[in-house]
């Protein structure tokens, strides 16, 4: 650590999607200034450990566990700039900056809404993540589509009917000569994943990552000509739009609620369209919302240092 390097606690509960939001924003700040990132894993229940002797200049947290930790951490580090990603639901006053998705529609003097969620996607990271999988990707015919499959959520249900529709859509795209790079999530129903394996296991034009082995997620985004995303995940939709490829939304059952605002915002930006059975190519400016939020964090950090 150099004398000019600041320390940043990255606070999360261990879930990958939560970690990626906090870490994505922290990494974006680190691209603007010398910053040492220190991951801090906080349990969702039970006692919170003492934060230790290192006093960070910056604290970035995401998830309910981070809200729990923000109280004792604020008392331990009163001069630290504290940033919370997502909607904290409580204790707004603890944070110097709150970075929620715009479709949550919260406001306040310390609120900085963004389109979607912060993430780790950059061209350099995608290229780096793709390199170990180059041979496997090159074996696929072109063009290629990444398919990011989620599952049940508060607003969406991955029913058998939704799964059957999704399988039909994938078979249709494959019939047009498009190779598929498919990844499922921990929320994807196992019986659907089983059907997916059986349907495409003998097809050399389909690469299915079902959780075993190294994760080719960044490679899929890098090599894709299109990205298909089930509509349940703000993170996946935002990451796809940050990658800059044409994004098609795949519907699930349920009541999308506030997510309808997110879909509208991504469509208005030019990143996403609903998939209606026709493959089109289009260009748009990739999302740079994580970088935009990082610049605001740095403004607050610099102002604190000179106060």
C-alpha positions as CSV (number, residue, x, y, z in Angstrom):
1,X,0.0,0.0,0.0
2,X,1.4,3.4,-1.1
3,X,1.1,6.5,1.0
4,X,-1.5,7.9,-1.5
5,X,-3.5,4.6,-1.8
6,X,-6.8,4.6,0.0
7,X,-8.5,1.5,1.5
8,X,-12.0,0.4,0.6
9,X,-14.1,-2.2,2.5
10,X,-16.3,-4.1,0.1
11,X,-19.1,-5.5,2.3
12,X,-21.5,-8.3,1.2
13,X,-23.1,-11.5,2.5
14,X,-21.4,-14.1,0.2
15,X,-24.1,-14.2,-2.5
16,X,-22.4,-13.8,-5.9
17,X,-25.0,-11.4,-7.3
18,X,-24.7,-9.2,-4.2
19,X,-20.9,-9.3,-4.2
20,X,-20.7,-8.4,-7.9
21,X,-22.7,-5.2,-7.4
22,X,-20.5,-3.9,-4.5
23,X,-17.3,-5.1,-6.1
24,X,-18.2,-3.7,-9.5
25,X,-18.7,-0.2,-8.0
26,X,-15.5,-0.5,-6.0
27,X,-13.5,-1.7,-9.0
28,X,-14.8,1.2,-11.0
29,X,-13.7,3.7,-8.3
30,X,-10.3,1.9,-8.3
31,X,-10.0,2.7,-12.0
32,X,-10.1,6.4,-11.1
33,X,-7.9,6.5,-8.1
34,X,-5.4,4.3,-6.2
35,X,-7.6,2.1,-4.1
36,X,-7.0,-1.1,-2.1
37,X,-10.1,-3.3,-2.0
38,X,-10.7,-5.4,1.1
39,X,-13.6,-7.9,0.9
40,X,-15.6,-8.1,4.2
41,X,-18.0,-11.0,4.4
42,X,-20.9,-10.3,6.8
43,X,-23.4,-13.0,7.8
44,X,-27.1,-12.4,7.2
45,X,-27.9,-13.2,10.8
46,X,-26.0,-13.6,14.1
47,X,-23.3,-11.4,15.6
48,X,-21.2,-9.1,13.5
49,X,-17.5,-9.3,14.0
50,X,-15.4,-6.3,15.1
51,X,-14.2,-4.6,11.9
52,X,-10.5,-4.6,12.9
53,X,-7.8,-2.0,13.2
54,X,-7.7,-0.9,9.6
55,X,-9.7,2.2,9.1
56,X,-11.0,2.5,5.5
57,X,-11.5,5.8,3.7
58,X,-14.3,4.2,1.7
59,X,-17.0,1.6,2.5
60,X,-19.1,0.0,-0.2
61,X,-21.8,-2.4,0.8
62,X,-24.7,-4.3,-0.8
63,X,-27.4,-6.5,0.6
64,X,-29.3,-6.7,3.9
65,X,-26.3,-8.0,5.8
66,X,-24.4,-4.9,4.7
67,X,-27.1,-2.7,6.2
68,X,-26.8,-4.6,9.4
69,X,-23.0,-4.0,9.4
70,X,-23.3,-0.3,8.5
71,X,-24.3,0.7,12.1
72,X,-21.3,-0.7,14.0
73,X,-19.0,0.1,11.1
74,X,-20.2,3.7,11.0
75,X,-19.5,4.0,14.7
76,X,-16.0,2.5,14.3
77,X,-15.1,4.6,11.3
78,X,-16.9,8.0,11.6
79,X,-14.8,9.7,8.9
80,X,-15.3,6.9,6.3
81,X,-17.3,7.6,3.2
82,X,-20.1,5.0,3.3
83,X,-21.8,3.9,0.1
84,X,-24.7,1.5,-0.2
85,X,-25.8,-0.2,-3.4
86,X,-29.5,-1.0,-3.8
87,X,-32.4,0.2,-1.7
88,X,-31.4,0.0,2.0
89,X,-35.1,0.2,3.2
90,X,-33.9,1.8,6.4
91,X,-31.1,3.9,8.0
92,X,-30.7,6.2,5.0
93,X,-28.8,8.7,7.2
94,X,-25.9,6.2,7.8
95,X,-24.8,6.5,4.2
96,X,-23.1,9.3,2.4
97,X,-24.4,7.9,-0.9
98,X,-27.1,5.4,-1.9
99,X,-26.9,3.9,-5.4
100,X,-30.3,2.3,-6.1
101,X,-31.7,1.1,-9.4
102,X,-33.7,3.9,-11.0
103,X,-36.8,1.7,-11.3
104,X,-37.0,1.5,-7.5
105,X,-38.0,5.2,-7.6
106,X,-36.5,6.4,-4.3
107,X,-35.1,9.9,-3.9
108,X,-33.3,11.9,-1.3
109,X,-30.3,14.2,-0.9
110,X,-27.9,11.3,-0.7
111,X,-29.5,9.1,-3.4
112,X,-27.9,8.6,-6.8
113,X,-30.2,6.4,-9.0
114,X,-28.7,4.5,-11.9
115,X,-30.2,2.5,-14.8
116,X,-30.0,-1.1,-13.5
117,X,-27.3,-2.3,-11.1
118,X,-23.6,-1.8,-10.8
119,X,-21.5,-4.6,-12.3
120,X,-18.0,-5.7,-13.1
121,X,-18.4,-5.7,-16.9
122,X,-15.7,-3.9,-18.9
123,X,-14.3,-4.7,-22.3
124,X,-10.9,-5.6,-20.7
125,X,-12.6,-7.9,-18.1
126,X,-14.6,-9.7,-20.8
127,X,-11.5,-10.2,-23.0
128,X,-9.5,-11.4,-20.0
129,X,-12.3,-13.8,-19.0
130,X,-12.8,-15.0,-22.5
131,X,-9.1,-16.0,-23.1
132,X,-9.1,-19.4,-21.3
133,X,-12.2,-20.4,-23.3
134,X,-11.0,-19.3,-26.8
135,X,-10.5,-22.8,-28.2
136,X,-13.9,-23.9,-27.0
137,X,-15.7,-20.8,-28.4
138,X,-13.8,-21.0,-31.7
139,X,-15.2,-24.6,-32.2
140,X,-18.7,-23.2,-32.3
141,X,-20.2,-22.0,-35.6
142,X,-20.9,-18.4,-36.1
143,X,-23.0,-16.4,-35.4
144,X,-23.4,-17.0,-31.6
145,X,-25.9,-16.1,-29.0
146,X,-25.4,-16.1,-25.2
147,X,-28.4,-17.3,-23.3
148,X,-28.6,-16.3,-19.6
149,X,-31.2,-18.2,-17.7
150,X,-32.5,-17.3,-14.2
151,X,-35.4,-18.6,-12.3
152,X,-38.0,-17.8,-9.7
153,X,-37.9,-14.4,-8.0
154,X,-40.2,-12.2,-6.0
155,X,-42.0,-11.1,-9.2
156,X,-41.3,-14.0,-11.6
157,X,-42.2,-17.7,-11.7
158,X,-40.2,-20.2,-13.8
159,X,-43.2,-22.5,-14.4
160,X,-43.2,-25.5,-16.7
161,X,-45.1,-23.5,-19.2
162,X,-42.5,-20.8,-19.1
163,X,-39.7,-23.4,-19.5
164,X,-41.4,-25.1,-22.5
165,X,-41.8,-21.7,-24.1
166,X,-38.1,-20.9,-23.5
167,X,-37.0,-24.3,-24.9
168,X,-39.1,-23.6,-28.1
169,X,-37.5,-20.2,-28.4
170,X,-34.0,-21.6,-28.1
171,X,-34.7,-24.4,-30.6
172,X,-36.0,-21.7,-33.0
173,X,-32.9,-19.7,-32.7
174,X,-30.7,-22.8,-33.2
175,X,-32.7,-23.7,-36.3
176,X,-31.6,-20.5,-37.8
177,X,-27.9,-21.6,-37.6
178,X,-27.1,-19.6,-34.5
179,X,-24.8,-21.3,-32.0
180,X,-26.0,-21.2,-28.4
181,X,-23.9,-20.5,-25.3
182,X,-26.2,-21.2,-22.4
183,X,-25.7,-20.7,-18.7
184,X,-28.2,-21.4,-15.9
185,X,-28.2,-20.0,-12.4
186,X,-28.7,-21.4,-8.9
187,X,-32.4,-20.4,-9.2
188,X,-33.0,-22.3,-12.4
189,X,-35.3,-25.3,-11.8
190,X,-33.2,-28.5,-11.9
191,X,-35.9,-30.3,-14.0
192,X,-35.6,-27.6,-16.6
193,X,-31.8,-27.9,-16.7
194,X,-32.2,-31.7,-17.1
195,X,-34.5,-31.2,-20.1
196,X,-32.1,-28.6,-21.5
197,X,-29.2,-31.1,-21.3
198,X,-31.3,-33.9,-23.0
199,X,-32.5,-31.5,-25.7
200,X,-29.1,-30.2,-26.8
201,X,-26.5,-32.7,-25.5
202,X,-25.6,-34.0,-29.0
203,X,-25.7,-30.7,-30.7
204,X,-22.1,-29.4,-31.4
205,X,-23.5,-25.9,-31.8
206,X,-24.7,-25.7,-28.2
207,X,-22.4,-25.0,-25.2
208,X,-24.2,-25.5,-22.0
209,X,-22.7,-24.5,-18.7
210,X,-24.7,-26.0,-15.9
211,X,-22.4,-25.0,-13.0
212,X,-19.7,-27.6,-13.3
213,X,-16.1,-26.5,-13.9
214,X,-14.8,-23.0,-14.6
215,X,-17.5,-20.4,-15.2
216,X,-17.5,-19.1,-18.9
217,X,-19.9,-16.3,-18.2
218,X,-17.6,-13.5,-19.3
219,X,-16.6,-15.5,-22.3
220,X,-20.2,-15.9,-23.3
221,X,-20.7,-12.2,-23.2
222,X,-17.5,-11.6,-25.1
223,X,-18.1,-14.0,-27.9
224,X,-21.8,-13.4,-28.3
225,X,-23.4,-11.6,-31.3
226,X,-26.7,-11.5,-29.4
227,X,-27.5,-12.0,-25.7
228,X,-30.8,-13.5,-24.6
229,X,-31.8,-13.0,-21.0
230,X,-34.7,-14.2,-18.9
231,X,-36.4,-11.1,-17.5
232,X,-36.1,-12.0,-13.8
233,X,-32.7,-10.6,-13.0
234,X,-31.7,-6.9,-12.9
235,X,-28.1,-7.9,-12.7
236,X,-28.1,-10.1,-15.8
237,X,-30.1,-7.6,-17.9
238,X,-27.8,-4.8,-16.9
239,X,-24.6,-6.8,-17.5
240,X,-25.9,-7.8,-20.9
241,X,-26.6,-4.1,-21.8
242,X,-23.2,-3.1,-20.4
243,X,-21.5,-5.6,-22.7
244,X,-22.9,-3.6,-25.6
245,X,-24.4,-6.5,-27.6
246,X,-28.1,-6.6,-28.8
247,X,-30.1,-7.9,-25.9
248,X,-33.3,-9.9,-26.2
249,X,-35.6,-10.4,-23.2
250,X,-37.2,-13.8,-22.6
251,X,-40.5,-13.7,-20.7
252,X,-41.4,-15.7,-17.6
253,X,-44.7,-16.0,-15.8
254,X,-45.7,-13.8,-12.9
255,X,-46.3,-10.1,-12.4
256,X,-43.2,-8.1,-13.4
257,X,-44.3,-5.1,-11.3
258,X,-41.6,-2.5,-11.0
259,X,-39.4,-4.5,-13.4
260,X,-41.6,-3.2,-16.2
261,X,-40.0,0.2,-15.7
262,X,-36.5,-1.4,-16.0
263,X,-37.5,-3.1,-19.3
264,X,-38.8,0.2,-20.6
265,X,-35.6,2.1,-19.6
266,X,-33.4,-0.5,-21.3
267,X,-35.6,-0.5,-24.4
268,X,-35.5,3.3,-24.5
269,X,-31.7,3.2,-24.2
270,X,-31.7,1.0,-27.3
271,X,-30.1,-1.9,-25.6
272,X,-33.0,-4.4,-25.3
273,X,-36.0,-5.7,-27.2
274,X,-38.5,-8.4,-26.4
275,X,-37.8,-11.5,-28.5
276,X,-40.7,-11.9,-31.0
277,X,-39.2,-14.6,-33.2
278,X,-37.0,-12.4,-35.4
279,X,-33.2,-11.9,-35.1
280,X,-32.0,-8.4,-35.8
281,X,-28.7,-6.6,-35.4
282,X,-28.5,-3.1,-34.0
283,X,-26.0,-0.8,-32.3
284,X,-26.3,1.3,-29.1
285,X,-24.1,2.9,-26.6
286,X,-23.2,0.3,-23.9
287,X,-24.3,1.2,-20.4
288,X,-21.7,3.1,-18.4
289,X,-23.8,3.5,-15.2
290,X,-21.2,1.9,-12.9
291,X,-18.6,4.3,-14.1
292,X,-21.0,7.2,-13.7
293,X,-21.7,6.2,-10.1
294,X,-18.0,5.7,-9.4
295,X,-17.3,9.3,-10.5
296,X,-19.8,10.5,-7.9
297,X,-18.3,8.4,-5.2
298,X,-14.9,9.9,-6.0
299,X,-16.2,13.4,-5.8
300,X,-17.5,12.7,-2.3
301,X,-14.3,10.9,-1.3
302,X,-12.1,13.8,-2.5
303,X,-14.3,16.4,-0.8
304,X,-14.1,14.4,2.5
305,X,-10.3,14.3,2.2
306,X,-10.1,18.1,1.8
307,X,-12.7,19.0,4.5
